[in-house]
Each structure stands twice: as structure tokens, then as C-alpha cells.
């Protein structure tokens, strides 16, 4: 009996159909001639970002000090993201708060943080984009690098001007062994001041083949340094680099872990996710042992587990959280990121929660709970970064 369905025809047909449908959806959300703009922030939000009182922000505005906000008909003061950064720098120059300008100074190395776990659906991309936006709004210079050929982080940015992964506009162009391009050529500015991105595409998979050929030809573990060498070219321009790794422990992920100064491992508090993480750690440990033996060991300032998609009122999840707390101890972040439809909705709109107006949600309290848990986790991670720089907490 001959089977009638061609595997190649099936895959190719639906690849084209789905790609066209998704492109149409992307064009509807962000047409090629559309300029994506970050929302404005109220004086209350700005005060929270800067760690000052709203009254102080209002007083500065009345005195004509710092950027001039937009004043609505009901007297609300609204600041653009560029004005928030301008105000931060103004206060850093004229105020008394030591770290209101948090950017690293001489002697503090660029922090490269790999967000990794080979369990799909562990919220790696959501964790990365919310942390990246948080840090940028806090005043840091942030570069997010999409290391996943599936390019979820990339797709969250809509239609970036000039980006086309089919024309080599991904990290692979900077880490390939033959004729790599300068890393600066593949960095894209975004609509958020202080936040840039390196995009991903299917060509990232070529790194696996290229490494295999390189090892056959020359041997050694030099491939592990490709990501580090590419990022070193632009490290002076950033305070923090976030690597959104693929859900696999391949050559590219190993190179990312070698480049990293810190690691975050998002883990939902479910049995299957925790079990998968155990296997990830076992496999990673075996690979790291091989690298240690080859004299190419990775050293980090910190490595932490982060519970994601957490529902505190779910008894099995609460039990799993207790187990993780017992096993991981201080290496499990104190704050968990809550499971929330608000996050899912925002990502559907190709935005983080920081980009969406609270009023857009039909249940604003759902947004409040979600942003509170994300802020708490991000603040804890920020503390790890500043501790690595040796700053007083």
C-alpha cells in the first residue's frame, strides 16, 4: 500500500500558508510605514521609576526644571520614555541620589545574562522582554539578543525598520566562522530609549552545522567563544545584555552560557517542568564537565532559578514551590512571576506589560497583580546585577 501524503509537500504548503497569514497579521498590527511609539507615563509612574515622590516631580515641572511634560485637559502630566530618561539624567546631575543614574561606571563590567531552560513554555521570552524593558525604563543601556531560531523575542517587536532575517540580519552573521560582520551592523534600535535588539531567524540553525565542520577541521573548543567575541565588540555601549536562549542545549546555547556572566533559569511550578529542568541540569552538567576538562570552563557571577506562571492558590503548585525552595535554597529567587491573562494578552498584542496602558485591560486589577509580581522579580534580579558590580545594597 502506497501512502498518498507527501511529507515535503505537507510541510512546505503549510509553511507558506502560515507564514503569509502571520505576515498579514503583523502588517495589520504594524504596517511598514507605521512608527511604533512607546506610550507616555504619568507623573505617578515616573516618580516610581525614579524613586522620588510625585510631589517632587510636579514641583520640578512647575519650576520649569527638567523636560516639559504634556499636560492634559484635566491637569495630568505625561512624560515620553525619552523625557523620563532625560529627567533621570537631570536629577543625577543636580540631585543627591547616588544611583538615580544606574549605568555602570569604570571598573564595572557589562553584565551578560543568559535566560535558559530546554523546556519549551517556561516563559524564557516573556521573562527576557519584561526584564529588558524594566531595566531600560530604570535607565540602563540594554541589549536583548534573540538566540532562538523560532524568533519569538524578535516577533514581539513587530516590523523593525530594515530587518529581514532572510538576508542575514541575525546574530549568526556576527558569529559565523567565515567572513563574520561587525556586531554593530546587526543591532536594531527600538521604540524604547536605551533598549536595542539583535534579532533571530532560521539561519541561526546553521551555527550547529558550522561548528561541527569547524571541529572536524580544526578540533578544539574555540566555537564556545564566538558569542563572547561578538558581544565584546559592543560591550562598551551597554550595561546589560540579555540572551534569550533556545529551548535546547545545543552549540549556540553552550556558547551563550560561556559568554554569560549570570544565568536565569525560568521554571513553572509543575511536575513536568521541574522534571524537565532536572534533566536539563544533568545534561548541562555533563557538558560543562567536558568543557572543564578541555580548559574552557564557564564562570558566572550568579545563577538563579525563577518560578514562572505561578498560581499561589493552586495546591499542587504550592507544594512544588515548597519542594523547589527546599532543593534550590537561596538559588531560587524569592519572588515568583504570577500566571496572568494580562501577560498573555499583552504578548498577543506584541507588547510587554510596560508598553500597555492599564486602561486597555477589561480587568485592571488583573494587570495590577501581574505587574506587581513582575516588578518584584525584576527588582530582585537588578539587585543581583548591582551586587555583581560591588555596589552597596
N, C-alpha and C positions, 0 to 999 in steps of 0.2 A: 504494500500500500504506500503510495507516494503522498507526502504531506503537501498541501497546497499553499501554505502561508510562508512567504519568503521573509526570513528574519531581517535581511538587509533592507528590503522594501518597506517592511513594517516600521523599523526604526527610523529610516530616512524620511518616510512620509510624515510621521507624526512629529519628528524633529522640526521639519519645515513648518507644519501647521501650527505647532505650539509656539515656535519662535515668532511667527508672524502675529499670532494673537497677542502674545506678551508685548511685542513691539508696538502694536496698535494701542494697547492699554497704557504703555509708558508714554507714548506720544500724546494720548488724551490727558494724562496727568501733567506731563511736562513737555509741551510742544518744542520743536527745535529752536524757535525764536523766543521762547519764554526764558526769563531770567528768574531763577529760583532765589527767593529772598527770605532771610530769617525773620521771624516775627519780632515785634517790638516787646519790650519788657517794661512793666510798671515800676514805679519808684520803690514799691514794696519788694518786688523781686530783685531789683538792683541792689537794694540795701542788704538783702540776704546774701547775694553773691559776694558783696564786698565786705561783709561782716561789720557794717555800721548801721545806725538807726535810719529809719525812713525820714525822721525829722531833720537829720543832718543832710540827707540828700536834698530835701526840699529847701533847706537853708542855703545850700550851695547854689541851687537853681535861682533862688530869689536874689542872691548876691551877684549873679552872672558869672560864677566861677565854674570852670569845667565846661563840658559840652552843653549846648542849649537843647533841651528836650522838646518834643512835640507836646503841646498842651491841648487836650481835648475840650469840647464844649462844656463838659462837667468838671473841668479843672484837673483831670488826671494828667500826670506827667509820664510820657512814654519815651523810652530810650531804644535806639537801634543797638544791635550787638556791637557795632563799631564804636558807638558812643559809650557803651559800657566799658569797653577796653580803654578808650580814651580817658574816661573818668577814673578808672583804676590807676592808670599811669600818672594822672594829675595828682591823685591822692598819695601815690607812692612818692612823688617828688615833693609834695607840700605838706603831707600829713606825718603822723608819728607811728603808724602801724608798720612794723618791720617787714612783714611778709605780704603786704597788700599787693605788691608786685612779686608773684611767687616764682618767677622764672629763675632758672639756675644761674649761678654765678661761677666765677673762675674756681676751678678745683672740684666742681660737681659735674659728674659725667652724665651724658644723655642716658636716660633710663629706657631700655628696650624690653617691653613686656609681652611675652607670648601667651595668648589665650588659647588653650588647647585641651582636647579630650577627643578620643576617637569614637565616642558615642554620638551619633547624629541626634539633633534635637535637644542638646544640653544647654542651649542658649548662648553659645560662643559668640555669634554675631551680634545678638541683642546686647550681651554684656559689653562687647567691644565698642559698639556705636554709642551706647549710653555713657560709658566711661570716657570715650573720646570727646563727646560733646560737653560733658560735665567739666572735664579738665580744660577745654578751650574756653568755656564760659568763666572758669576760675582764673583765667589769664595766662595759662601755659601755652606754649607753642607745641602743637600736637600733630604728629603724622600717623595716620592709620594705613596699614598695609594689608591688602586682601591677599592672603596666601592660599585661598581655596579656589580651585578651577571652577567650582559651581558659582562663584562670584556673588554670593548673597550680599556681602557688605557693599560691593560695587553697585548692585542694583538699587540699593537704598538711596543712592544719590541721584536717581533719575537720569536725565540726559546731560552728562557733563560735557561742556563745550570742547570739541576736538577729540573726545575719547572714542576709540574704536579698538576693541580687544583683538579684532581680526587683523589689524595692521601692526601688531607687536607692541601695543601700548599697555604692557603689563610688566610686572617685576621680572619676568623671565628674560626680557631684553637686557636687563642690567646684570643678571647672574649667569647667563649662558657662557660657555667656555670660549666660543669663537666670536670675536668682534662684539663684545658687550657694549652697550651705550651708557653714557653717564647717567647716574641715578636721577639727577636733577631734571633730565629730559622727560621722565615718565611721571613726575609729580603733578597733580592737579590741585589747584586752589578750589575751595568750596565756598558756599554762601555764608559760612561762619568764620569770622575773623580768627586767625590763629589755628585753623584746622585745615590740614591738607590731606590728600589721599593718594595712594598708589593702587590702581585698580587691578582686577584679575580677569582671567578668561581661560578658555580651554587650553591655550598654548602652555600654561603652567605645567601641564602634564608632561611636556617634552623634557622637563628637567630630569625626570626619572630615567628616561632613556639616555639622555646626555651623560648623566652620572655613571650609568652602567658602562657606557662606551669609554668614558674617561678612566674609570677604574681598570677596565680591561687593557687600556693602552698604557697608562702610567702608574696604576696602582695608587696606594696611599689613601689618605682621608682629606685631601685638600678641598673636596667638594663641600665639606662642612663649613668652610669659611666663606662661601660665596655670598650668602645673605649678609653676614657681618661686614664683609668688604664693601658690598653695595651700600649698606646703611652708613658706614663710616664716612662715605663721601659727603653726606648731607647732615651728619650728626650735629655739626655746629649750629645748624639752623633750627634745631628743635630741642625741647626739654624732654619730651616723652615720645617714644614710638611704640605703637600698639600693633602686634602681629595677630591677625585673625586667621588661625591655622585651620587647615583642612581636617575633617574627621577621619584621619588616618595617620599612622606613624610611618610616613614614607621619607624619602631622602630630603624633600623640601622641609618637612616638619623637623627632622633631625638638624638640618642646617639652621632652622629658626631657633630651636632650643639651644644651639651652640652660640648663636648671636645674642640671645636674651640675657638680660641682667636680672630679670624676675619672671616668674611664671604664675599664671592664674588658671586653675582647673575648675570650670563650672560643672556642677553635678546636681541634677534634680534628686530630691529625696525619695526615689523609688527604687525598689529592689533591683530591677533590671539595669537601671542606670548605674547604681552603685556597684553591682556585679561586673558590668562592663568596664567601669573605671578601675576595678581591681585587676582586670586582665590587661588594661592599658598600662597600668603601673608596672605589672610584671614584665610585659614586653619591653616597655621603655627602660626598665632597669637592666634587662639583658643587653639591650643595645648600648646603653651608657657604659656597661662593663666592657664591652668590646672597644668602645671609644677610649675609655680609661687605659686599657691595655695598649692601645695604639698611640697613647700620649696626646689625645685630643679631647680630654675631659672638659665638660661644661661646668662652670661655677656661677652661682646666682646670688644676688643679694637677698632674695626671698622667693619662696614658692608656697602658694596658699590655695586651699580648696574653697570654693564659693557655692553655697546651696542656692539653686535657682528654681523657679516655678514652684515656690513653696506655699502650701496651704496649711496654716497653723492649726486649723480646726479639723484637719484630716488625721485621724488617729494613726493609720499606718505610716503616714509621712512624719508625724511627730515622733513615732518610735524609731524610724530610720534616721531622723535628725539626731536623736539621742545616741544611737549607735555610732554615727559619724563623729559626734562630739567626743565620744569615748575613745574612738580609734585615732582620730586625727589630732585631738587636743588643740593646742594653740595654733596649729597649722590650718585649722578651719576658721574662716572669718566669722566673727561674732554675728554679723548681720547677714541675713538671707534675703534674696530678692523674691518678693511675693509673686505668685501666679496671678495674672491680671488680664482681663479682657481689654483694659486700656492699652497695655503694651501691644497686644495683638492687633488692635485697631490701628494704632499709630504706625506699626510696621507695615500694615496693609496699605496705608497712605504713603509709604516710603519715607517715614519720618521717625525720629525718636520722640520720646515724650517731651523733651526740652524744646522741640520745634512746634508742638501743637498747643494752641490756645486751650486753656482749661474749659472755656465755654463751649468748645466744639463737642465735648462728650455729653451724651444724654444723661449720664450719671456722674456728675463731677466728683462725688466722694470716692468713686472707684479710681479716678485719676489721682486724687489726693493720697490714697493709700499706696498706689503704685509708685508715685514719685517719691513718697516718703521713704519707702524701702530701698529704692534705687539710690537716692541721695545718701542714705546711711551707709550702704555698701561702698559707694564711690568715695565717700569721705574717709572710710577706713582704709581703702586702697591708696588714697592720696597720702595718708599717714605713713604707709609702707614706703612710698616713694621718697617723701621728705626725710624719713628715718635713714634711708639708704644714702641720702646726701649728708647725713650727720647733723641735721637741723634739730634744735630743741623742740620738743612736742608741747 
